[in-house]
Amino acid sequence: MDNKRTSFSNSVGFVLAAAGSAVGLGNIWRFPYLAAKDGGGLFLVIYVILALTFGFTLLTSEIAIGRKTKQSPLTAYRVVHPKFRWIGTLACIVPMLIIPYYGVIGGWVVKYFVAFCTGGAAQAAEDGYFGAFITAPVEPIVYMLIFLLATAFIVYLGVDKGIEKVSRILMPILVVLVIGIAVFSLTISHTDDAGVTRTGLEGLKIYLVPSLEGKSLKDVIIVIMDAMGQLFYSLSIAMGIMVAYGSYVKDDDNLMKSINQIEIFDTAVAFFAGVMIIPAVFAFMGAEGMSSSGPGLMFVSLPKVFAEMGAAGTVIGIVFFVAVIFAALTSCISILEAIVSSFMDRFHMSRRRATVIESIIAIAVGVLVCLGYNALYFEVPLPNGATAQILDIMDYLSNNIMMPVVAISTCILIGWVVKSSYVIDEVTKTGANFGRKGLYKVMIRFIAPVLLVILLLQALGII
């Protein structure tokens, strides 16, 4: 049995692994879209404020719970308070729902990387290319398998030899790639068929300058809710990941210092992801080009932008999809680890057995997600007004319903039942200064739960 709990070798390893989890597809394809949709700099300002308050509160709580209990999400909440063990069950179901469709999307990224490497960049920019690929019966499943097996192999190797080692390599490379593409994006100038010239710097202005033009109080509230919803993706909160990673942090590490570094790392990469994408899309496609999010942005709009760049576009496209693969892989590793560690702690499995079992489950469900675009295709309306098939339903249930419920319940547990001292004592036990202690107490008890309830009601279509 090899389920003895290991740990990150030092705080640097923990920060890079946690930041790797936080920096994923949500940063790269959702953050720029929301920034463009919600008034550019207005969204950025609100996002940063929420990251330093709301996001900080939940991130600190989950990491502290993990280190204090030395348990995975499935069992940690039971240790905190027996009557709240159900939070752990829900927090374990969330990553189990996410990993199959995250693996499918990761496979899409690998497909585009292969296309750009093998001279298929022009074809990838054509209308209908993405739709033809995801509706194919076999190819998406093959790429999903490649991505999930790579993820499983790293988790199989363990915390220090797998997750930490890979994060130490991939995260610095990812940062360099993202910043490099962002700088290039600012140098772009393009004249369209109508003779209108747009530059990357003009796109940057749209991204950075706050705009309240035409925005009512209701619109501002929507921006706040968008930014808060984005923080779930950006900080990997309310899905058990930070509880699992926190359980691998050594007791003598300065937890507050690590949390501050994770906040800075993630916010910086999210910001540069916007600089990487928005100026380029604006220069080649105008403001209307920034109206798509998710697959539409990454797999339809951006390949067209790369095609407009000529020969350089192929190289930039390859570099871009390498960066996205790294971001997706480090996030998927953390999602799988949250499940594997839960299986190990709850059912006393070895890491190898837990990894194999969950990988088989994820692949099986991933196949269903792939088939949801062809053999199993259907459409259903969701309470939030969206029209969904299998992938969208799983995303809605995990991100819009279960994650806010986990977060609300965690706020109640820490803020009202065991009290905020439970987390504060853990954070400061090495003598570390808790600089935002007063803010933390107010957020965990009052402000965060109210904001989360509003977010949940919005997702349910009630408000």
Wavefront OBJ file of the C-alpha trace (Angstrom):
o trace
v 0.000 0.000 0.000
v 1.516 3.338 -1.059
v -1.103 5.699 0.322
v 1.170 7.306 2.933
v 0.625 11.059 2.592
v 3.539 12.775 0.934
v 4.062 16.528 0.694
v 5.416 19.234 -1.554
v 9.161 19.536 -1.082
v 8.857 23.252 -0.248
v 6.566 26.265 -0.570
v 7.793 26.999 -4.111
v 6.607 23.596 -5.267
v 3.214 24.185 -3.638
v 2.803 27.675 -5.140
v 3.702 26.484 -8.650
v 1.366 23.469 -8.405
v -1.497 25.554 -6.977
v -0.931 28.310 -9.529
v -0.794 25.654 -12.253
v -4.183 24.445 -11.093
v -5.563 27.974 -11.050
v -4.155 28.948 -14.451
v -6.275 26.913 -16.837
v -8.667 27.192 -19.748
v -10.881 29.535 -17.699
v -8.119 32.137 -17.658
v -7.349 31.843 -21.340
v -10.754 31.608 -23.010
v -13.202 33.010 -20.436
v -11.329 35.870 -18.779
v -10.584 37.832 -22.010
v -14.161 37.383 -23.241
v -15.660 38.637 -19.970
v -13.247 41.571 -19.889
v -14.281 42.549 -23.427
v -17.996 42.065 -22.695
v -18.047 43.835 -19.335
v -16.425 47.153 -20.101
v -12.740 46.245 -20.218
v -11.035 48.047 -17.350
v -14.274 48.030 -15.331
v -14.201 44.243 -15.245
v -10.468 44.242 -14.429
v -10.884 46.605 -11.469
v -13.824 44.642 -10.044
v -12.029 41.340 -10.638
v -8.898 42.469 -8.774
v -10.955 43.801 -5.856
v -12.896 40.520 -5.621
v -9.706 38.447 -5.983
v -8.180 40.258 -2.999
v -11.330 39.891 -0.885
v -13.805 37.194 -1.928
v -11.292 34.957 -3.730
v -8.705 35.382 -0.985
v -11.256 34.346 1.663
v -12.269 31.080 -0.010
v -8.732 30.238 -1.143
v -7.359 30.744 2.386
v -10.183 28.715 3.942
v -9.733 25.705 1.676
v -5.935 25.578 1.880
v -6.068 25.958 5.676
v -8.701 23.200 5.977
v -6.474 20.910 3.900
v -3.304 21.535 5.913
v -5.032 21.430 9.308
v -6.865 18.148 8.638
v -4.199 16.573 6.395
v -7.116 15.113 4.476
v -8.508 15.235 0.956
v -11.815 17.039 0.280
v -13.962 13.917 0.644
v -12.844 13.375 4.253
v -11.522 16.790 5.376
v -14.904 18.394 6.116
v -15.847 15.446 8.329
v -12.776 16.195 10.447
v -13.681 19.892 10.658
v -17.232 19.051 11.808
v -18.978 15.639 11.526
v -22.353 17.178 10.611
v -20.793 18.920 7.601
v -19.205 15.843 6.041
v -21.651 16.144 3.119
v -19.735 19.205 1.887
v -16.794 16.893 1.240
v -18.971 14.535 -0.790
v -20.225 17.417 -2.918
v -16.705 18.855 -3.241
v -15.535 15.468 -4.564
v -18.427 15.092 -7.024
v -17.572 18.471 -8.595
v -14.146 17.430 -9.987
v -15.601 14.053 -11.007
v -18.097 15.948 -13.161
v -15.508 18.379 -14.497
v -12.648 16.078 -15.505
v -14.415 14.156 -18.327
v -15.398 17.279 -20.263
v -12.176 19.096 -19.353
v -10.341 16.139 -20.856
v -12.447 16.428 -24.015
v -11.619 20.142 -24.356
v -7.964 19.376 -23.627
v -8.114 16.932 -26.525
v -9.453 19.695 -28.774
v -6.420 21.835 -27.869
v -4.064 18.955 -28.712
v -5.862 18.524 -32.072
v -5.286 22.177 -32.994
v -1.653 22.003 -31.889
v -1.163 18.984 -34.160
v -2.978 20.772 -37.019
v -0.707 23.812 -36.762
v 2.424 21.637 -36.526
v 1.504 19.586 -39.609
v 0.691 22.438 -41.972
v -3.030 22.541 -41.319
v -3.216 26.113 -39.966
v -5.084 27.416 -43.032
v -7.650 24.616 -42.840
v -8.100 25.216 -39.091
v -9.144 28.796 -39.847
v -11.862 27.762 -42.295
v -15.537 28.026 -41.394
v -16.898 24.681 -40.292
v -13.515 23.136 -39.392
v -14.179 23.079 -35.657
v -17.734 21.823 -36.078
v -16.629 19.053 -38.431
v -13.966 17.939 -35.939
v -16.084 17.788 -32.777
v -18.930 16.008 -34.598
v -16.597 13.313 -35.987
v -17.266 9.905 -34.410
v -13.705 8.813 -33.537
v -11.085 11.591 -33.735
v -12.248 13.633 -30.679
v -12.207 10.450 -28.578
v -8.617 9.694 -29.627
v -7.402 13.174 -28.677
v -9.350 13.050 -25.393
v -7.601 9.759 -24.592
v -4.166 11.255 -25.290
v -4.825 14.226 -23.003
v -6.377 12.263 -20.110
v -3.737 9.518 -20.209
v -0.980 12.155 -20.000
v -2.779 13.665 -17.002
v -3.215 10.274 -15.336
v 0.449 9.354 -15.824
v 1.615 12.479 -13.978
v -0.820 11.968 -11.079
v 0.162 8.277 -10.995
v 3.764 9.329 -10.278
v 2.722 11.118 -7.094
v 2.788 14.568 -5.504
v 6.507 15.321 -5.404
v 7.731 13.174 -8.311
v 4.765 13.894 -10.587
v 2.642 16.964 -9.861
v 5.340 19.178 -8.344
v 8.044 18.161 -10.810
v 5.843 18.836 -13.846
v 4.579 22.142 -12.394
v 8.153 23.354 -11.827
v 8.858 22.780 -15.515
v 5.601 23.792 -17.192
v 4.606 26.881 -15.191
v 7.728 29.009 -15.880
v 7.539 28.050 -19.575
v 3.827 28.914 -19.640
v 4.473 32.358 -18.142
v 7.212 33.097 -20.689
v 5.010 31.964 -23.597
v 1.973 33.965 -22.463
v 3.997 37.156 -21.884
v 5.845 36.672 -25.196
v 2.614 36.331 -27.195
v 1.094 39.270 -25.267
v 3.999 41.537 -26.253
v 3.723 40.412 -29.884
v -0.035 41.047 -29.818
v 0.573 44.714 -28.972
v 2.738 45.205 -32.078
v 0.023 44.107 -34.529
v -1.470 46.509 -37.073
v -4.061 45.386 -39.627
v -5.978 47.116 -42.419
v -9.227 45.372 -43.363
v -10.984 45.209 -46.748
v -12.834 48.453 -46.003
v -9.528 50.268 -45.512
v -9.933 50.580 -41.749
v -6.673 50.148 -39.828
v -6.788 48.795 -36.295
v -3.837 48.184 -33.986
v -3.118 45.951 -31.025
v -2.575 49.015 -28.856
v -6.123 50.186 -29.610
v -7.347 46.762 -28.499
v -5.276 47.111 -25.330
v -7.017 50.413 -24.594
v -10.418 48.689 -24.826
v -9.089 46.054 -22.425
v -7.612 48.415 -19.844
v -9.722 51.574 -19.763
v -12.805 51.270 -17.533
v -16.012 52.131 -19.357
v -19.342 52.853 -17.671
v -20.901 54.100 -20.885
v -24.478 52.888 -21.180
v -24.176 50.751 -18.038
v -26.941 50.823 -15.429
v -26.639 49.665 -11.819
v -28.029 46.297 -12.931
v -25.270 46.034 -15.564
v -22.615 46.739 -12.935
v -24.086 44.024 -10.708
v -23.865 41.610 -13.669
v -20.177 42.555 -14.075
v -19.633 41.819 -10.356
v -21.339 38.425 -10.707
v -19.308 37.635 -13.866
v -16.069 38.500 -12.081
v -17.032 36.414 -9.060
v -17.994 33.455 -11.229
v -14.664 33.768 -13.027
v -12.837 33.522 -9.682
v -14.086 29.949 -9.264
v -12.251 29.056 -12.485
v -9.267 31.303 -11.835
v -8.483 30.199 -8.273
v -9.722 26.576 -8.435
v -11.962 27.139 -5.418
v -15.044 25.151 -4.345
v -13.972 22.031 -6.229
v -11.834 20.309 -3.594
v -8.530 21.032 -5.322
v -7.114 23.532 -2.842
v -8.150 21.340 0.088
v -6.207 18.459 -1.476
v -3.157 20.607 -2.275
v -3.308 22.223 1.170
v -3.085 18.774 2.762
v 0.332 18.324 1.134
v 1.768 21.589 2.557
v 4.294 21.159 5.365
v 3.328 22.532 8.778
v 6.326 24.844 8.962
v 5.653 26.547 5.593
v 4.410 30.155 5.670
v 0.873 29.632 4.416
v -0.040 33.311 4.086
v 3.031 34.039 1.978
v 2.167 31.144 -0.347
v -1.477 32.260 -0.662
v -0.395 35.803 -1.552
v 1.960 34.421 -4.216
v -0.795 32.232 -5.711
v -3.103 35.285 -5.914
v -0.439 37.373 -7.661
v 0.596 34.570 -10.018
v -2.938 33.753 -11.091
v -4.128 37.347 -11.497
v -1.025 38.227 -13.518
v -1.450 35.282 -15.894
v -5.183 36.009 -16.299
v -4.326 39.633 -17.102
v -1.657 38.693 -19.643
v -4.016 36.136 -21.203
v -6.268 39.086 -21.949
v -3.352 41.085 -23.387
v -2.412 38.031 -25.437
v -5.862 37.651 -27.007
v -7.918 40.877 -26.994
v -5.515 43.208 -28.915
v -4.932 40.597 -31.642
v -8.607 39.739 -32.062
v -9.539 43.434 -32.099
v -6.896 44.303 -34.709
v -8.052 41.632 -37.147
v -11.761 41.277 -36.357
v -12.819 44.506 -34.640
v -14.906 44.829 -31.491
v -17.471 42.295 -32.756
v -14.723 39.670 -32.969
v -14.459 39.684 -29.189
v -18.086 38.674 -28.681
v -17.396 34.927 -28.524
v -16.195 32.993 -25.506
v -15.075 29.450 -24.826
v -14.658 27.215 -27.893
v -15.801 30.010 -30.219
v -12.924 32.248 -29.146
v -10.128 29.692 -29.071
v -11.063 27.321 -31.874
v -12.842 29.647 -34.337
v -11.803 33.292 -33.858
v -8.125 32.852 -32.982
v -7.231 30.462 -35.851
v -8.674 33.094 -38.216
v -6.456 35.714 -36.552
v -3.393 33.482 -36.947
v -4.276 32.880 -40.612
v -4.347 36.650 -41.207
v -0.793 36.906 -39.863
v 0.632 34.890 -42.745
v 3.653 32.633 -42.180
v 4.281 34.132 -38.741
v 0.748 33.128 -37.760
v 1.582 29.434 -37.941
v 4.516 29.870 -35.560
v 2.488 32.070 -33.204
v -0.349 29.535 -33.376
v 1.966 26.666 -32.431
v 3.376 28.642 -29.498
v -0.122 29.667 -28.414
v -1.511 26.124 -28.410
v 1.580 24.850 -26.552
v 0.820 27.443 -23.859
v -2.837 26.378 -23.742
v -1.882 22.676 -23.520
v 0.386 23.468 -20.548
v -2.362 25.504 -18.856
v -4.991 22.827 -19.470
v -2.691 19.994 -18.352
v -1.667 21.570 -15.029
v -5.331 22.284 -14.253
v -6.504 18.806 -15.241
v -3.770 17.281 -13.061
v -5.133 19.136 -10.040
v -8.719 18.102 -10.819
v -7.694 14.443 -11.007
v -5.573 14.739 -7.856
v -8.562 16.034 -5.852
v -10.424 12.815 -6.743
v -7.482 10.445 -6.373
v -6.522 11.817 -2.942
v -10.169 11.467 -1.858
v -10.262 7.820 -2.933
v -6.980 7.192 -1.105
v -8.157 8.754 2.167
v -11.731 7.472 2.180
v -11.265 3.965 0.780
v -7.587 3.426 1.779
v -6.569 2.739 -1.816
v -3.057 2.979 -3.159
v -2.357 5.997 -5.364
v -1.888 3.737 -8.366
v -5.205 1.961 -7.939
v -7.113 5.191 -7.257
v -5.587 6.833 -10.344
v -6.438 3.885 -12.599
v -10.033 3.610 -11.330
v -10.827 7.319 -11.687
v -9.074 7.518 -15.067
v -11.256 4.695 -16.388
v -14.383 6.494 -15.101
v -13.258 9.824 -16.597
v -12.481 8.266 -19.980
v -15.799 6.401 -20.093
v -17.775 9.572 -19.338
v -15.476 11.528 -21.674
v -16.510 9.232 -24.523
v -20.165 10.080 -23.786
v -19.298 13.786 -23.875
v -17.645 13.328 -27.288
v -20.660 11.411 -28.565
v -22.845 14.263 -27.303
v -21.880 16.138 -30.472
v -22.949 13.352 -32.832
v -24.627 10.045 -31.921
v -26.008 11.308 -28.588
v -26.739 14.898 -29.626
v -29.734 16.635 -28.079
v -30.594 20.110 -26.831
v -32.259 21.170 -23.577
v -32.874 24.649 -22.158
v -31.134 25.515 -18.873
v -32.586 27.723 -16.100
v -30.021 30.442 -16.892
v -31.372 30.758 -20.439
v -28.649 28.771 -22.226
v -29.306 25.864 -24.593
v -27.272 22.807 -23.660
v -26.126 19.331 -24.605
v -24.095 16.847 -22.515
v -20.937 18.953 -22.013
v -22.933 22.111 -21.220
v -25.156 20.280 -18.723
v -22.139 18.894 -16.841
v -20.510 22.322 -16.841
v -23.710 23.979 -15.598
v -24.249 21.488 -12.785
v -20.647 21.633 -11.562
v -19.781 25.307 -12.021
v -23.129 27.075 -11.674
v -24.858 24.970 -9.026
v -22.559 22.707 -7.015
v -19.557 25.049 -6.669
v -21.590 27.963 -5.247
v -23.312 25.498 -2.858
v -19.918 24.169 -1.690
v -18.642 27.727 -1.246
v -21.751 28.908 0.661
v -21.601 25.858 2.917
v -17.892 26.404 3.591
v -18.609 30.015 4.589
v -21.326 28.858 7.009
v -19.094 26.122 8.452
v -16.046 28.334 8.987
v -17.779 31.651 9.648
v -20.573 30.504 11.965
v -20.060 26.930 13.201
v -16.359 26.391 14.009
v -15.660 30.161 13.769
v -13.014 31.957 11.719
v -10.359 31.285 14.383
v -10.214 27.709 12.987
v -8.592 29.019 9.823
v -6.796 32.006 11.347
v -5.003 29.821 13.924
v -3.830 27.452 11.167
v -2.548 30.265 8.968
v -0.675 32.002 11.798
v 0.678 28.965 13.672
v 4.187 29.467 12.256
v 4.163 33.067 13.470
v 3.111 34.398 10.070
v 1.279 37.705 9.971
v -2.340 37.537 8.766
v -2.510 40.984 7.206
v -6.155 40.748 6.098
v -7.497 39.049 9.227
v -10.244 41.629 9.871
v -11.313 41.509 6.245
v -11.320 37.704 6.339
v -13.664 37.612 9.354
v -16.187 39.955 7.739
v -16.005 38.246 4.327
v -16.393 34.660 5.574
v -19.364 35.498 7.835
v -21.327 38.087 5.911
v -20.249 39.391 2.508
v -19.092 36.202 0.731
v -22.230 34.153 1.604
v -24.536 36.952 0.389
v -22.644 37.355 -2.898
v -22.638 33.580 -3.394
v -26.387 33.287 -2.799
v -26.986 36.005 -5.419
v -24.688 34.123 -7.829
v -26.582 30.848 -7.224
v -29.993 32.507 -7.671
v -28.768 34.032 -10.921
v -27.624 30.613 -12.169
v -31.021 29.137 -11.274
v -32.725 31.867 -13.306
v -34.518 33.231 -10.243
v -33.000 36.719 -10.524
l 1 2 3 4 5 6 7 8 9 10 11 12 13 14 15 16 17 18 19 20 21 22 23 24 25 26 27 28 29 30 31 32 33 34 35 36 37 38 39 40 41 42 43 44 45 46 47 48 49 50 51 52 53 54 55 56 57 58 59 60 61 62 63 64 65 66 67 68 69 70 71 72 73 74 75 76 77 78 79 80 81 82 83 84 85 86 87 88 89 90 91 92 93 94 95 96 97 98 99 100 101 102 103 104 105 106 107 108 109 110 111 112 113 114 115 116 117 118 119 120 121 122 123 124 125 126 127 128 129 130 131 132 133 134 135 136 137 138 139 140 141 142 143 144 145 146 147 148 149 150 151 152 153 154 155 156 157 158 159 160 161 162 163 164 165 166 167 168 169 170 171 172 173 174 175 176 177 178 179 180 181 182 183 184 185 186 187 188 189 190 191 192 193 194 195 196 197 198 199 200 201 202 203 204 205 206 207 208 209 210 211 212 213 214 215 216 217 218 219 220 221 222 223 224 225 226 227 228 229 230 231 232 233 234 235 236 237 238 239 240 241 242 243 244 245 246 247 248 249 250 251 252 253 254 255 256 257 258 259 260 261 262 263 264 265 266 267 268 269 270 271 272 273 274 275 276 277 278 279 280 281 282 283 284 285 286 287 288 289 290 291 292 293 294 295 296 297 298 299 300 301 302 303 304 305 306 307 308 309 310 311 312 313 314 315 316 317 318 319 320 321 322 323 324 325 326 327 328 329 330 331 332 333 334 335 336 337 338 339 340 341 342 343 344 345 346 347 348 349 350 351 352 353 354 355 356 357 358 359 360 361 362 363 364 365 366 367 368 369 370 371 372 373 374 375 376 377 378 379 380 381 382 383 384 385 386 387 388 389 390 391 392 393 394 395 396 397 398 399 400 401 402 403 404 405 406 407 408 409 410 411 412 413 414 415 416 417 418 419 420 421 422 423 424 425 426 427 428 429 430 431 432 433 434 435 436 437 438 439 440 441 442 443 444 445 446 447 448 449 450 451 452 453 454 455 456 457 458 459 460 461 462 463
